[in-house]
């Protein structure tokens, strides 16, 4: 197809005149049914065990592209070969999901006892706040095994496919993101805060800013957007942002971002204080076993 591109911004405008190549087709990320079919295609020729549920793998991979899914199947096959097994099982497929999402396990990265304890409480904080927030996605796995740049991780996945998100869901996401930070503060004291929460804080700040400037979710600033972005739609990147608001509005945006962040921290703090016993229990199990799967985690609350 002529002019098939992921850089429409550099095409000659004459090409895009009405009646020429004026139709744009955007390929979205595959939904659950699409992912199941893509995984089936990439699973052909691989010795999958009878216990493998392609549907379950499709459910665990929201946001994965076709290339990610192909990579997942290949990684699972490589893991199977390394373990001298004849068939690819759910264990290899589940591990491959985490490898594609977060990078390989870094077994060479040894944490000291203090760092291990801090990471266990940090991840326990995320998981606990997620479980106690009705609008948060369910926790699928908690781990204090290093992957990529992270010392540990809490894997949350939506129960069903979503195209739209509510303000309540975003507020829950902010509280979950600050769950680790609030827990560190509570358990180890303000002076012992570490750099472990830097990634959480960055993600939460970007989310709070997007709520205010893009989604009109601020009562104070009202239903409008702030800033006009020139985007590479197909690459998901911003090229430039034009400031279409005053310095006074910029101050108000900063104040609103700070307010949302503080409220989220307050909510996370209240949850971890109220459920301190459960927090200790989760951290204790993590220190013993290093990982907690969804079934075991939910059983703890029964």
C-alpha positions in Angstrom: 0.0 0.0 0.0 1.5 3.3 -1.0 2.2 5.7 1.8 1.8 3.1 4.6 3.7 4.8 7.3 4.0 5.4 11.0 5.2 9.0 10.4 2.2 10.8 8.8 3.7 14.1 9.9 6.5 14.0 7.3 4.3 13.1 4.3 3.9 15.7 1.5 0.5 17.4 2.0 -0.2 17.0 -1.7 -0.4 13.2 -1.1 -3.0 13.7 1.5 -5.4 15.9 -0.5 -9.0 14.8 -0.6 -9.5 12.1 -3.2 -5.9 11.0 -3.0 -4.4 9.2 0.0 -6.7 10.9 2.4 -7.9 7.8 4.3 -6.1 7.0 7.5 -6.5 3.6 9.2 -5.1 3.4 12.7 -4.4 -0.1 13.9 -5.2 -0.3 17.6 -3.6 -2.8 20.0 -5.4 -6.2 19.8 -8.2 -6.9 22.2 -8.6 -10.2 24.2 -10.1 -12.2 21.3 -7.5 -10.9 18.9 -4.7 -11.7 21.3 -6.0 -15.3 21.6 -5.9 -15.8 17.8 -2.5 -14.2 17.5 -1.1 -16.4 20.3 -2.6 -19.5 18.6 -0.8 -18.6 15.3 2.6 -18.1 17.1 2.0 -21.2 19.1 1.9 -23.4 16.0 4.9 -25.6 15.7 5.7 -25.3 19.4 5.0 -28.3 21.7 2.4 -26.8 24.0 1.3 -28.9 27.0 -2.3 -29.9 27.1 -2.7 -27.9 30.3 -1.9 -24.6 28.5 -4.8 -22.2 28.3 -4.2 -19.7 25.5 -7.3 -17.8 26.7 -5.7 -17.3 30.2 -2.5 -16.0 28.5 -4.6 -13.6 26.4 -6.3 -12.3 29.6 -2.9 -11.7 31.2 -1.6 -9.6 28.3 -3.6 -6.4 27.9 -1.7 -3.7 25.9 0.5 -6.3 24.2 1.1 -5.8 20.5 1.3 -8.6 18.0 5.1 -8.4 18.1 5.0 -8.6 21.9 2.9 -11.8 21.7 5.3 -13.4 19.2 8.2 -12.5 21.5 6.3 -14.0 24.5 5.8 -17.4 22.7 9.5 -17.4 21.7 10.7 -16.5 25.2 8.5 -19.3 26.6 10.0 -21.8 24.1 13.6 -20.7 25.1 12.8 -21.1 28.8 11.4 -24.6 28.1 14.6 -25.6 26.3 16.8 -24.2 29.1 15.0 -26.3 31.6 15.4 -29.4 29.4 11.6 -29.9 29.2 9.8 -31.4 26.2 6.7 -29.2 26.4 5.9 -25.6 27.0 3.8 -25.3 30.1 1.8 -22.4 31.8 4.8 -21.8 34.1 7.1 -20.9 31.2 4.3 -18.8 29.5 3.6 -16.8 32.7 7.3 -16.2 33.3 7.7 -15.1 29.6 4.9 -12.5 30.2 6.8 -10.9 33.0 10.1 -11.0 31.0 8.4 -9.2 28.1 6.8 -6.6 30.4 9.6 -6.0 32.9 12.8 -7.5 31.5 14.7 -10.6 32.6 15.2 -11.6 36.2 18.5 -10.1 37.6 19.6 -12.9 39.9 23.1 -11.4 40.1 21.6 -8.3 41.8 21.9 -9.2 45.5 20.0 -7.1 47.9 21.2 -6.6 51.5 18.8 -7.7 54.3 17.7 -4.1 54.9 17.0 -3.5 51.2 15.1 -6.8 50.9 12.9 -5.8 53.9 12.3 -2.4 52.5 11.4 -3.8 49.1 9.1 -6.3 50.7 7.2 -3.6 52.6 7.2 -1.3 49.6 5.5 -3.9 47.3 3.2 -5.1 50.1 2.1 -1.4 50.4 1.2 -1.3 46.7 -0.6 -4.6 46.8 -2.6 -3.8 50.0 -3.8 -0.4 48.7 -4.8 -2.0 45.4 -6.8 -4.7 47.2 -8.5 -2.2 49.5 -9.4 0.2 46.6 -12.7 -0.9 45.0 -11.9 0.8 41.7 -8.3 -0.6 41.3 -7.4 -3.5 39.0 -6.9 -6.9 40.9 -3.4 -7.9 42.0 -2.0 -10.9 40.0 1.4 -11.2 41.5 3.8 -9.6 44.0 7.5 -10.2 43.8 10.8 -8.9 45.3 12.9 -10.6 42.6 14.7 -7.9 40.6 13.6 -7.4 37.0 15.0 -4.8 34.7 15.6 -1.6 36.8 13.0 -2.6 39.5 14.0 -4.2 42.8 10.5 -5.7 43.0 7.1 -5.3 41.4 3.4 -5.7 41.9 1.6 -6.9 38.8 -2.0 -5.6 38.4 -4.2 -6.5 35.5 -7.7 -5.4 34.6 -10.5 -8.0 35.1 -11.9 -7.1 31.6 -10.9 -5.1 28.5 -11.5 -1.3 29.0 -11.5 1.5 26.5 -12.7 4.2 28.9 -11.5 5.0 32.4 -13.3 6.9 35.1 -12.0 9.5 37.5 -12.6 7.1 40.4 -10.3 4.5 38.7 -7.6 7.2 38.1 -7.8 8.3 41.8 -7.4 4.6 42.9 -4.4 4.3 40.5 -2.8 7.3 42.1 -3.3 5.9 45.6 -1.8 2.5 44.6 1.2 4.2 43.0 1.9 6.0 46.3 1.2 2.9 48.4 4.9 1.9 48.5 5.9 5.5 49.4 3.3 5.8 52.2 4.4 2.4 53.5 8.1 3.2 53.6 7.2 6.4 55.5 5.1 4.6 58.0 7.4 1.6 58.7 10.9 3.1 58.4 10.2 6.8 59.2 10.5 9.9 57.0 14.3 10.1 57.4 14.7 6.6 56.0 12.8 7.3 52.7 14.7 5.8 49.7 15.0 6.4 46.0 12.9 3.2 45.5 9.7 5.2 45.0 11.1 7.6 42.3 9.6 5.7 39.4 6.2 5.5 41.2 6.3 9.3 41.9 7.1 10.1 38.3 4.2 7.9 37.0 1.8 9.3 39.5 2.7 12.9 38.8 2.3 12.4 35.0 -1.1 10.7 35.6 -2.3 13.6 37.9 -1.2 16.2 35.3 -3.0 14.3 32.6 -6.2 14.1 34.7 -6.2 17.9 35.0 -4.8 19.1 31.6 -6.2 16.4 29.2 -9.3 14.8 30.8 -11.0 17.8 32.5 -11.1 16.0 35.8 -10.4 19.0 38.1 -13.3 20.7 39.8 -11.2 23.8 40.3 -10.0 24.2 36.7 -13.2 22.9 35.0 -14.0 21.1 31.8 -11.2 22.2 29.4 -7.8 21.1 28.2 -4.5 22.9 28.8 -1.7 22.8 26.2 -2.0 21.8 22.6 0.3 18.8 21.7 1.7 18.0 18.4 1.8 14.2 18.5 3.2 11.3 16.5 -0.1 9.4 16.8 1.4 6.2 15.5 4.4 6.2 17.7 2.7 7.4 20.8 5.1 10.3 21.3 4.8 14.0 21.8 6.9 16.2 19.5 6.1 19.6 21.0 3.6 21.2 23.3 2.1 24.6 22.6 1.2 26.5 25.8 -2.3 27.9 25.3 -2.8 29.1 28.9 -1.5 31.8 31.2 1.2 31.7 33.9 -1.7 32.0 36.5 -3.3 28.9 35.0 0.1 27.1 35.1 0.3 27.8 38.8 -3.2 26.6 39.3 -2.3 23.3 37.4 0.8 22.8 39.6 -1.4 23.4 42.8 -4.0 20.9 41.6 -1.3 18.2 40.8 0.1 18.7 44.3 -3.4 18.4 45.8 -4.2 15.2 44.0 -0.8 13.7 44.9 -1.2 14.6 48.6 -4.8 13.3 48.7 -3.6 10.0 47.1 -0.8 9.7 49.7 -3.3 10.4 52.5 -5.6 7.7 51.2 -2.8 5.2 50.8 -1.5 6.0 54.3 -5.0 5.5 55.9 -5.3 2.1 54.2 -1.8 0.8 55.3 -2.4 2.1 58.9 -5.8 0.5 59.1 -4.5 -2.9 57.7 -1.1 -2.8 59.4 -1.3 -6.5 60.5 -2.0 -7.6 57.0 0.8 -5.4 55.7 3.2 -7.2 58.0 1.9 -10.6 57.0 2.3 -9.9 53.2 5.9 -8.5 53.8 6.7 -11.6 55.9 5.6 -14.0 53.2 7.5 -12.1 50.6 10.7 -12.2 52.6 10.3 -16.0 53.0 9.1 -16.9 49.4 10.0 -13.8 47.3 6.7 -14.1 45.3 3.0 -14.3 46.0 0.5 -15.3 43.3 -3.1 -14.0 43.0 -4.8 -17.1 44.5 -2.6 -17.1 47.6 -2.9 -13.3 48.0 -6.7 -13.3 47.8 -6.9 -16.3 50.3 -5.1 -14.2 52.9 -8.1 -11.8 53.0 -10.7 -14.5 53.4 
